[in-house]
């Protein structure tokens, strides 16, 4: 199975800090036993860089990239014109989240996210609790 990880999920998963919902944690904790692939949007990497520079999270961009590149279980998804066209059809107040939502819809895969507002977006399957 393939999943997109939102930014908060990446930060909590890689830094082993903060709460991850029961169902999402079950998927992430079985990473070595399952044949899953976890997609991470380049937008999440941008957010991690920004938050780390402001000392708001416990990981930084380089640590995150090292973790991604050190495992075949993670794949970075770049922004594309196709994803931007999907984003144009999504009404969401925050640009970074809108692009992440567009990515999960474009890939047609579930997103592991604790953001309850994501569940109100048509065509988005959110996994958390």
C-alpha positions as CSV (number, residue, x, y, z in Angstrom):
1,X,0.0,0.0,0.0
2,X,1.1,3.6,-0.6
3,X,0.4,6.5,1.7
4,X,1.3,10.2,1.7
5,X,2.6,11.6,5.0
6,X,1.7,15.1,5.9
7,X,4.2,17.4,7.5
8,X,3.2,16.9,11.1
9,X,3.2,13.2,10.6
10,X,6.8,13.3,9.1
11,X,8.0,15.4,12.0
12,X,6.5,13.3,14.7
13,X,7.5,10.0,13.1
14,X,11.1,11.0,12.4
15,X,11.6,12.8,15.7
16,X,9.8,10.2,17.8
17,X,7.9,13.0,19.6
18,X,4.3,14.0,19.7
19,X,1.1,12.0,19.3
20,X,0.4,10.0,16.2
21,X,-3.2,8.6,15.9
22,X,-3.7,4.9,16.7
23,X,-4.4,3.8,13.1
24,X,-1.6,5.9,11.6
25,X,0.9,4.7,14.2
26,X,-0.1,1.1,13.6
27,X,0.8,1.6,9.9
28,X,4.1,3.4,10.7
29,X,5.2,1.0,13.4
30,X,4.9,-1.9,11.0
31,X,7.1,-0.2,8.4
32,X,9.6,-3.1,8.3
33,X,7.1,-5.9,8.3
34,X,4.9,-4.5,5.5
35,X,5.4,-3.7,1.9
36,X,4.2,-0.1,2.2
37,X,5.7,2.9,0.5
38,X,5.5,6.3,2.2
39,X,5.4,9.4,0.0
40,X,6.6,12.7,1.3
41,X,5.8,15.9,-0.6
42,X,8.6,18.3,-1.3
43,X,6.2,20.9,0.2
44,X,6.5,19.1,3.6
45,X,10.3,19.3,3.2
46,X,9.9,23.1,2.7
47,X,7.8,23.4,5.8
48,X,10.3,21.3,7.8
49,X,13.2,23.5,6.7
50,X,11.2,26.7,7.7
51,X,10.1,25.3,11.1
52,X,13.6,24.0,11.9
53,X,15.1,27.4,11.1
54,X,12.8,28.9,13.7
55,X,13.6,26.2,16.3
56,X,9.9,25.1,16.3
57,X,10.6,21.4,15.7
58,X,13.1,18.8,16.9
59,X,14.4,17.8,13.5
60,X,15.9,19.7,10.6
61,X,15.9,19.3,6.8
62,X,19.2,17.4,6.6
63,X,18.2,14.9,9.2
64,X,14.9,14.4,7.4
65,X,16.6,13.9,4.0
66,X,19.1,11.5,5.6
67,X,16.2,9.4,7.0
68,X,14.4,9.4,3.7
69,X,17.4,8.6,1.6
70,X,18.5,5.9,4.1
71,X,15.4,3.8,3.5
72,X,13.6,2.3,0.5
73,X,10.3,2.9,2.3
74,X,10.2,6.6,1.6
75,X,9.9,8.5,-1.7
76,X,9.9,12.3,-2.2
77,X,7.2,13.6,-4.5
78,X,8.0,16.8,-6.3
79,X,5.5,19.5,-7.3
80,X,4.4,19.2,-10.9
81,X,2.1,21.1,-13.2
82,X,-0.4,18.2,-12.8
83,X,-0.5,18.6,-9.0
84,X,-0.9,22.4,-9.3
85,X,-3.9,21.8,-11.6
86,X,-5.4,19.6,-9.0
87,X,-4.6,22.2,-6.3
88,X,-6.6,24.7,-8.3
89,X,-9.7,22.6,-7.8
90,X,-9.3,22.4,-4.0
91,X,-10.7,25.0,-1.7
92,X,-8.5,25.2,1.4
93,X,-7.3,28.2,3.3
94,X,-3.6,27.4,3.7
95,X,-1.4,27.1,0.5
96,X,1.0,24.4,1.8
97,X,-1.8,22.2,3.0
98,X,-3.7,22.8,-0.2
99,X,-0.6,21.5,-2.2
100,X,-0.3,18.5,0.1
101,X,-4.0,17.7,-0.4
102,X,-3.6,18.1,-4.1
103,X,-0.7,15.6,-4.0
104,X,-2.6,13.0,-2.2
105,X,-5.6,13.4,-4.5
106,X,-3.4,13.3,-7.6
107,X,-1.6,10.2,-6.4
108,X,-5.0,8.7,-5.4
109,X,-3.6,7.4,-2.1
110,X,-4.6,7.9,1.6
111,X,-2.9,10.6,3.7
112,X,-1.7,10.0,7.2
113,X,-2.7,13.2,8.9
114,X,-4.2,14.4,12.2
115,X,-5.6,17.5,10.6
116,X,-9.4,17.0,10.9
117,X,-10.1,19.7,8.3
118,X,-8.6,17.4,5.6
119,X,-11.5,15.0,6.1
120,X,-13.9,17.7,4.7
121,X,-12.1,17.8,1.3
122,X,-13.8,15.6,-1.4
123,X,-11.7,12.8,-2.7
124,X,-9.3,12.7,0.3
125,X,-9.0,9.6,2.4
126,X,-7.4,10.5,5.8
127,X,-6.0,7.9,8.2
128,X,-5.3,8.9,11.8
129,X,-7.3,7.6,14.8
